[in-house]
Amino acid sequence: MVMTGNSSDTEGWHKHTGNKRHRDYLAKRMKDNEDPLKIVIVRDMWLTGFDVPSMHTMYIDKPMKGHNLMQAIARVNRVFIDKPGGLVVDYIGFADNLKEALKQYTEDDKKMPV
């Protein structure tokens, strides 16, 4: 599990939160295709701006909108060797939010994604 914590967390959470060095260590492992680490659970960190092209499945169970939603989905929508595409499993029904987020793009963007 990759998560941050704060001073008000109970003692039981401390073993899970780790520090920046530990999170960087896990990030390096996740990006290494030969590493046995294949599943991570994230809340906020790594949903946006974290690129692991081999990542293929994301389960979403929290409300997201706009750019953050698009960035989260993009985590699994990377070209990688023979990966056919990414899979997003929607537990909360974000289709309306996704439609709103897509309105930010021009018709040309929709026809020819960057």
N, CA, C and O of each residue as an XYZ file, in Angstrom:
456
protein
N       0.854     -1.160      0.000
C       0.000      0.000      0.000
C       0.906      1.232      0.000
O       1.914      1.279      0.705
N       0.529      2.218     -0.799
C       1.284      3.461     -0.869
C       0.388      4.562     -0.341
O      -0.602      4.926     -0.976
N       0.736      5.095      0.827
C      -0.088      6.148      1.396
C       0.759      7.073      2.260
O       1.796      6.684      2.798
N       0.292      8.285      2.373
C       0.957      9.242      3.260
C       0.176      9.299      4.558
O      -0.978      8.875      4.629
N       0.813      9.821      5.563
C       0.162      9.943      6.852
C       0.432     11.301      7.462
O       1.106     12.145      6.872
N      -0.107     11.498      8.656
C       0.181     12.731      9.384
C       0.219     12.424     10.872
O      -0.054     11.299     11.291
N       0.554     13.412     11.652
C       0.775     13.210     13.088
C      -0.480     12.785     13.840
O      -0.376     12.223     14.930
N      -1.658     13.039     13.288
C      -2.884     12.662     13.995
C      -3.307     11.207     13.719
O      -4.298     10.737     14.278
N      -2.564     10.501     12.865
C      -2.881      9.092     12.606
C      -2.648      8.256     13.856
O      -1.755      8.548     14.652
N      -3.446      7.231     14.021
C      -3.263      6.327     15.158
C      -2.001      5.489     14.945
O      -1.516      5.344     13.823
N      -1.496      4.956     16.015
C      -0.272      4.140     15.987
C      -0.376      3.010     14.959
O       0.605      2.698     14.284
N      -1.533      2.407     14.839
C      -1.719      1.288     13.921
C      -1.484      1.620     12.456
O      -1.158      0.737     11.662
N      -1.646      2.890     12.092
C      -1.444      3.294     10.700
C       0.022      3.521     10.372
O       0.391      3.466      9.199
N       0.871      3.773     11.358
C       2.258      4.159     11.111
C       3.023      3.144     10.263
O       3.846      3.522      9.430
N       2.752      1.865     10.474
C       3.487      0.852      9.700
C       3.115      0.887      8.223
O       3.850      0.349      7.395
N       1.987      1.510      7.876
C       1.539      1.563      6.487
C       1.946      2.843      5.760
O       2.075      2.843      4.536
N       2.147      3.918      6.491
C       2.356      5.201      5.823
C       3.771      5.388      5.306
O       3.947      5.937      4.218
N       4.759      4.965      6.022
C       6.126      5.106      5.543
C       6.520      6.554      5.301
O       5.740      7.473      5.553
N       7.732      6.746      4.814
C       8.210      8.091      4.529
C       8.491      8.233      3.026
O       8.277      7.294      2.260
N       8.961      9.390      2.620
C       9.208      9.636      1.199
C      10.214      8.633      0.633
O      10.041      8.139     -0.481
N      11.234      8.340      1.381
C      12.241      7.368      0.910
C      11.610      6.015      0.631
O      11.918      5.374     -0.374
N      10.729      5.582      1.518
C      10.053      4.293      1.318
C       9.127      4.354      0.100
O       9.074      3.405     -0.682
N       8.393      5.467     -0.067
C       7.516      5.604     -1.237
C       8.322      5.613     -2.531
O       7.897      5.031     -3.529
N       9.486      6.272     -2.522
C      10.354      6.281     -3.700
C      10.860      4.874     -4.017
O      10.964      4.484     -5.179
N      11.171      4.128     -2.968
C      11.598      2.733     -3.127
C      10.493      1.898     -3.788
O      10.753      1.121     -4.706
N       9.263      2.072     -3.308
C       8.148      1.333     -3.905
C       7.903      1.764     -5.352
O       7.588      0.929     -6.201
N       8.045      3.053     -5.636
C       7.869      3.552     -7.008
C       8.889      2.919     -7.935
O       8.553      2.502     -9.043
N      10.129      2.846     -7.488
C      11.177      2.224     -8.304
C      10.853      0.756     -8.565
O      11.029      0.268     -9.681
N      10.387      0.064     -7.551
C      10.019     -1.347     -7.714
C       8.852     -1.501     -8.687
O       8.854     -2.396     -9.532
N       7.852     -0.621     -8.563
C       6.678     -0.726     -9.423
C       7.037     -0.498    -10.889
O       6.421     -1.083    -11.780
N       8.020      0.339    -11.136
C       8.429      0.637    -12.513
C       9.339     -0.434    -13.106
O       9.585     -0.435    -14.312
N       9.840     -1.340    -12.277
C      10.717     -2.419    -12.720
C       9.863     -3.631    -13.107
O       9.290     -4.291    -12.240
N       9.783     -3.915    -14.379
C       8.928     -5.006    -14.857
C       9.377     -6.384    -14.373
O       8.597     -7.335    -14.417
N      10.610     -6.503    -13.918
C      11.116     -7.782    -13.418
C      10.843     -7.966    -11.927
O      10.999     -9.071    -11.407
N      10.441     -6.910    -11.235
C      10.181     -6.979     -9.798
C       8.873     -7.733     -9.543
O       7.917     -7.574    -10.302
N       8.815     -8.545     -8.493
C       7.576     -9.279     -8.203
C       6.423     -8.390     -7.720
O       5.278     -8.839     -7.689
N       6.707     -7.139     -7.344
C       5.633     -6.224     -6.935
C       4.764     -5.913     -8.145
O       5.238     -5.304     -9.104
N       3.511     -6.318     -8.115
C       2.621     -6.139     -9.258
C       1.312     -5.449     -8.904
O       0.582     -5.014     -9.795
N       1.007     -5.343     -7.615
C      -0.257     -4.734     -7.197
C       0.035     -3.677     -6.139
O       0.752     -3.932     -5.171
N      -0.528     -2.489     -6.335
C      -0.438     -1.450     -5.315
C      -1.827     -0.887     -5.078
O      -2.656     -0.837     -5.987
N      -2.068     -0.469     -3.861
C      -3.322      0.183     -3.500
C      -2.976      1.631     -3.209
O      -2.142      1.920     -2.351
N      -3.618      2.536     -3.927
C      -3.330      3.954     -3.726
C      -4.612      4.709     -3.433
O      -5.703      4.287     -3.818
N      -4.463      5.831     -2.746
C      -5.605      6.688     -2.482
C      -5.489      7.956     -3.309
O      -6.377      8.251     -4.109
N      -4.428      8.700     -3.136
C      -4.204      9.921     -3.900
C      -2.888      9.839     -4.664
O      -2.817     10.174     -5.846
N      -1.871      9.399     -3.982
C      -0.565      9.342     -4.619
C      -0.593      8.332     -5.764
O      -1.236      7.286     -5.677
N       0.104      8.663     -6.816
C       0.258      7.837     -7.998
C      -0.973      7.812     -8.888
O      -0.933      7.183     -9.946
N      -2.065      8.467     -8.510
C      -3.219      8.520     -9.411
C      -2.964      9.463    -10.577
O      -3.479      9.253    -11.675
N      -2.183     10.483    -10.344
C      -1.835     11.426    -11.405
C      -0.325     11.606    -11.425
O       0.321     11.644    -10.377
N       0.222     11.714    -12.606
C       1.634     12.006    -12.751
C       2.579     10.865    -12.464
O       3.786     11.090    -12.372
N       2.091      9.661    -12.319
C       2.941      8.499    -12.062
C       2.836      7.581    -13.264
O       1.758      7.062    -13.555
N       3.930      7.375    -13.958
C       3.884      6.649    -15.217
C       4.561      5.290    -15.124
O       5.772      5.194    -14.929
N       3.757      4.243    -15.267
C       4.253      2.874    -15.352
C       3.542      2.265    -16.571
O       2.433      1.746    -16.447
N       4.179      2.328    -17.742
C       3.517      1.886    -18.967
C       2.945      0.464    -18.912
O       1.948      0.182    -19.577
N       3.554     -0.429    -18.138
C       3.054     -1.806    -18.075
C       1.771     -1.937    -17.258
O       1.091     -2.959    -17.349
N       1.425     -0.915    -16.456
C       0.217     -0.988    -15.628
C      -1.017     -1.152    -16.524
O      -1.189     -0.413    -17.494
N      -1.858     -2.109    -16.197
C      -2.969     -2.412    -17.094
C      -4.354     -2.341    -16.470
O      -5.335     -2.302    -17.212
N      -4.488     -2.322    -15.159
C      -5.809     -2.323    -14.539
C      -5.855     -1.318    -13.394
O      -4.924     -1.215    -12.596
N      -6.964     -0.578    -13.333
C      -7.187      0.356    -12.235
C      -8.625      0.194    -11.753
O      -9.561      0.185    -12.553
N      -8.788      0.069    -10.457
C     -10.096     -0.015     -9.835
C     -10.359      1.333     -9.180
O      -9.575      1.767     -8.336
N     -11.436      1.997     -9.548
C     -11.741      3.319     -9.007
C     -12.970      3.228     -8.105
O     -14.036      2.767     -8.515
N     -12.787      3.685     -6.861
C     -13.909      3.672     -5.916
C     -14.014      4.987     -5.162
O     -14.524      5.027     -4.042
N     -13.532      6.065     -5.772
C     -13.647      7.384     -5.151
C     -14.050      8.383     -6.220
O     -13.654      8.246     -7.377
N     -14.825      9.374     -5.852
C     -15.252     10.373     -6.825
C     -14.060     11.185     -7.345
O     -13.219     11.640     -6.570
N     -14.006     11.354     -8.642
C     -12.990     12.192     -9.274
C     -13.650     12.946    -10.409
O     -14.646     12.495    -10.975
N     -13.085     14.101    -10.737
C     -13.646     14.934    -11.799
C     -12.526     15.538    -12.637
O     -11.361     15.553    -12.241
N     -12.915     16.032    -13.803
C     -12.054     16.835    -14.654
C     -10.694     16.237    -14.932
O     -10.552     15.051    -15.231
N      -9.699     17.100    -14.824
C      -8.326     16.729    -15.157
C      -7.837     15.552    -14.304
O      -7.158     14.665    -14.820
N      -8.168     15.529    -13.021
C      -7.723     14.433    -12.157
C      -8.276     13.094    -12.613
O      -7.572     12.085    -12.569
N      -9.520     13.074    -13.046
C     -10.109     11.835    -13.544
C      -9.404     11.387    -14.820
O      -9.076     10.211    -14.974
N      -9.171     12.329    -15.734
C      -8.498     11.989    -16.983
C      -7.080     11.485    -16.719
O      -6.640     10.517    -17.339
N      -6.368     12.133    -15.808
C      -5.008     11.712    -15.473
C      -4.999     10.325    -14.838
O      -4.124      9.513    -15.140
N      -5.952     10.049    -13.973
C      -6.010      8.736    -13.334
C      -6.233      7.652    -14.375
O      -5.553      6.626    -14.357
N      -7.166      7.864    -15.271
C      -7.436      6.880    -16.315
C      -6.214      6.702    -17.207
O      -5.928      5.595    -17.664
N      -5.495      7.792    -17.453
C      -4.308      7.730    -18.307
C      -3.216      6.837    -17.712
O      -2.332      6.389    -18.442
N      -3.257      6.572    -16.415
C      -2.234      5.706    -15.797
C      -2.219      4.329    -16.450
O      -1.156      3.718    -16.562
N      -3.362      3.831    -16.877
C      -3.411      2.492    -17.478
C      -3.530      2.543    -18.996
O      -3.596      1.500    -19.647
N      -3.557      3.723    -19.555
C      -3.739      3.874    -20.997
C      -2.414      4.244    -21.669
O      -2.348      5.202    -22.439
N      -1.377      3.491    -21.378
C      -0.055      3.722    -21.943
C       0.308      2.578    -22.886
O      -0.044      1.422    -22.649
N       1.009      2.918    -23.944
C       1.505      1.898    -24.868
C       2.652      1.159    -24.191
O       3.555      1.773    -23.624
N       2.603     -0.164    -24.258
C       3.675     -0.968    -23.678
C       3.735     -2.312    -24.387
O       2.785     -3.094    -24.334
N       4.836     -2.571    -25.039
C       5.102     -3.819    -25.760
C       3.833     -4.302    -26.465
O       3.386     -3.671    -27.422
N       3.246     -5.413    -26.006
C       2.049     -5.942    -26.677
C       0.783     -5.786    -25.839
O      -0.197     -6.500    -26.051
N       0.805     -4.857    -24.891
C      -0.381     -4.606    -24.058
C      -1.497     -4.076    -24.963
O      -1.305     -3.074    -25.653
N      -2.653     -4.732    -24.970
C      -3.732     -4.305    -25.868
C      -4.438     -3.024    -25.417
O      -5.104     -2.381    -26.229
N      -4.313     -2.648    -24.182
C      -4.992     -1.456    -23.669
C      -5.138     -1.585    -22.172
O      -4.770     -2.603    -21.587
N      -5.679     -0.546    -21.552
C      -5.872     -0.568    -20.110
C      -7.320     -0.871    -19.765
O      -8.221     -0.717    -20.591
N      -7.521     -1.300    -18.544
C      -8.855     -1.609    -18.044
C      -9.120     -0.752    -16.816
O      -8.325     -0.742    -15.876
N     -10.237     -0.031    -16.826
C     -10.656      0.760    -15.677
C     -11.948      0.141    -15.159
O     -12.940      0.057    -15.884
N     -11.931     -0.288    -13.908
C     -13.103     -0.875    -13.273
C     -13.731      0.207    -12.405
O     -13.112      0.698    -11.461
N     -14.949      0.567    -12.730
C     -15.645      1.688    -12.092
C     -16.620      1.167    -11.044
O     -17.642      0.571    -11.383
N     -16.304      1.392     -9.778
C     -17.167      0.953     -8.679
C     -18.183      2.008     -8.248
O     -19.086      1.701     -7.469
N     -18.058      3.242     -8.734
C     -18.926      4.297     -8.222
C     -19.778      4.978     -9.289
O     -20.652      5.779     -8.957
N     -19.542      4.676    -10.550
C     -20.326      5.295    -11.613
C     -19.849      6.696    -11.956
O     -20.550      7.670    -11.684
N     -18.669      6.810    -12.547
C     -18.133      8.128    -12.877
C     -18.370      8.508    -14.334
O     -17.736      9.446    -14.818
N     -19.253      7.822    -15.050
C     -19.482      8.097    -16.474
C     -19.867      9.554    -16.725
O     -19.356     10.163    -17.664
N     -20.745     10.123    -15.917
C     -21.143     11.521    -16.115
C     -19.959     12.462    -15.922
O     -19.794     13.422    -16.676
N     -19.130     12.186    -14.907
C     -17.944     13.012    -14.678
C     -16.951     12.881    -15.832
O     -16.288     13.852    -16.198
N     -16.851     11.684    -16.401
C     -15.956     11.480    -17.535
C     -16.455     12.249    -18.756
O     -15.658     12.848    -19.478
N     -17.757     12.236    -18.990
C     -18.325     13.003    -20.118
C     -18.031     14.491    -19.958
O     -17.696     15.167    -20.930
N     -18.155     14.999    -18.740
C     -17.845     16.410    -18.484
C     -16.361     16.695    -18.723
O     -16.003     17.720    -19.304
N     -15.513     15.790    -18.275
C     -14.073     15.979    -18.446
C     -13.706     15.977    -19.932
O     -12.833     16.732    -20.360
N     -14.364     15.139    -20.702
C     -14.065     15.050    -22.139
C     -14.487     16.305    -22.896
O     -13.958     16.582    -23.973
N     -15.423     17.060    -22.354
C     -15.858     18.298    -23.008
C     -14.740     19.336    -23.074
O     -14.813     20.283    -23.857
N     -13.715     19.157    -22.257
C     -12.599     20.097    -22.251
C     -11.742     19.970    -23.506
O     -10.935     20.851    -23.801
N     -11.917     18.882    -24.239
C     -11.102     18.640    -25.415
C     -11.829     19.092    -26.666
O     -13.057     19.041    -26.729
N     -11.078     19.531    -27.659
C     -11.682     19.968    -28.924
C     -12.057     18.753    -29.756
O     -11.653     17.631    -29.450
N     -12.820     18.977    -30.793
C     -13.190     17.884    -31.687
C     -11.947     17.267    -32.327
O     -11.883     16.051    -32.508
N     -10.961     18.096    -32.668
C      -9.724     17.580    -33.250
C      -8.993     16.674    -32.264
O      -8.455     15.637    -32.649
N      -8.974     17.070    -30.982
C      -8.345     16.239    -29.946
C      -9.025     14.871    -29.882
O      -8.354     13.849    -29.733
N     -10.333     14.850    -29.993
C     -11.072     13.599    -29.881
C     -10.818     12.694    -31.089
O     -10.800     11.470    -30.960
N     -10.621     13.305    -32.270
C     -10.366     12.517    -33.479
C      -8.938     12.005    -33.524
O      -8.691     10.889    -33.982
N      -7.994     12.811    -33.052
C      -6.578     12.458    -33.128
C      -5.933     12.695    -31.761
O      -5.320     13.739    -31.537
N      -6.071     11.728    -30.846
C      -5.468     11.914    -29.518
C      -3.958     12.082    -29.608
O      -3.303     11.515    -30.483
N      -3.427     12.864    -28.695
C      -1.976     13.097    -28.664
C      -1.277     11.928    -28.032
O      -0.051     11.933    -27.913
